[in-house]
Amino acid sequence: MALTILKGTIVSAPAPGRLEVTEGGFLAAEEGRVSGVFPVLPERYAGAAVEDWGDALILQAPMDLHLHAPQYPMRGCGMDLPLLDWLNAYAFPTEARFSDPDYARELYRALARELIESGTTRVCMFSSLHREATLILMEELERAGVTGFVGKVNMDRNGGKNLQETTEESRRETLLWLEACQDFQHIRPILTPRFIPSCTDELMDFLGQLAAERSLPVQSHLSENTGEIQWVKELHPDCSQYWECYAKYGLWNRRTVMAHCVWSDERERRAMAEAGVLAVHCPDSNQNLCSGTAPVKTMLREGVRVALGSDIAGGDRLNMLDVAASAIRASKARRILDNWETEFLTVAEAWYLAVSAGASFFGARPGFAPGEPLHALVLSDSGLPRPARPMTPAERLERCLYHRQRDAVQAVWSEGRRVFSRTM
């Protein structure tokens, strides 16, 4: 029997706003699946090898539910532009380069490695519209140990001459891509209409039928920017709100991921909650591109499912510990904008959004739930200055969100497999 037993300060987020801490505890996994967290090692494991990490933090590995892989090389570029101008000046020209398979291989290998070294093991990711590059991305993610969903982007309008398909090309390339996806074990396909302005009605209708016929999940963007929202209204005058443009094609359900939702009003949020759509909050991107500040606490109070995304490269930080800290800061800005009438995210709430809130999208339960595949990381803070009094595990986690030592991540497990170690 394959057995993994880790000893250390174990911290999990099994429910919103609640951290479960076991100091000097044991996290056990059999055949790659969690068997439990124990204050004392059960007798049945007597004599088994134990990896003793001292008082290092043993945490759930974070999830990144929204990022654009082909934008990886342009982080930090064009941050003084609003969304639509930024797309045309930076994002679209960069993505067009991924027509070159060699370029795609080099960049995607680096991206996959950085994700794992920062502890991110599950993703929901956009590729570009290029089929070959998308398959290369999936190969490199799987090789590195990343799991989750990757989508070949669909866009048959408003992409410019170097980043646009015909409707027929988009259909054909999507079907060929899906056929080639069957060989992957840990990376699965997700349909990816870039956003409403990039897809004609004919293409959206095709994707809606495909999603229904093959039970495929869907990812896209929703109500990120006021200029974008106005554009969508002009393209779909029959829809009173942005979300209806997805719903009318059958792309609005519990297997739908919608990034941003900055300007989703009460009616749109209610539609999300009723359908079970997963909203992905991308705080760095929303601030960098001056899109706005999403009302995350209001979404949560109204029953909307919310997780976090780096949104590389509108967002400039790939490490999800940084993104969790950014989510807290953004919620404080939102509180000020709301005249102090709303609350901000606590550390425990933000960490839950980073590590557990998206679990159901991967068919899993939150926390270190028994029976679930092991997704974990060991985080050291031994090199950081010690304050005058001892810190609780929750305080140590808080500090690591905002400030970490170099090479803080010591080891990472993904789907029960050890995929990274500083000693490897």
Buried (B, 14 or more C-beta within 10 A) or exposed (E): EEBBBBBBBBBBBBEBBEBEBBEEBBBBBBEBBBBBBBEEBEEEBEEBEBBEBEBBBBBBBBBBBBBBBBBBBBBEBBBEBBBBEBBBEBBBBBBBBBBBEEBBBBBBBEBBBBBBBBBBBBBBBBBBBBBBBBBBBBBBBBBBBBBBBBBBBBBBBBBEEEBBBEBEBBBEBBEBBBEBBEEBEBBBBBBBBBBBBBBBBEBBBBBBEBBEEEEBBBBBBBBBBBEBBEBBBEBBEEBEBBBBBBBBBBBBBEBBBBBBBBBBEEEBBBBBBEBBBBBBBBBBBBBBBEBBBBBBBBBBEEEBBBBBBBBBBBBBBBBBBBBBBBBBBBBBEBBEEBEEEBBBBBBBBBBBBBBBBBBBBBEBBBBBBBEBBBBBBBBBBEEBEEEEEEBEBBEBBBBBBBEBEEEBBBBBBBBBBBBBEEEE
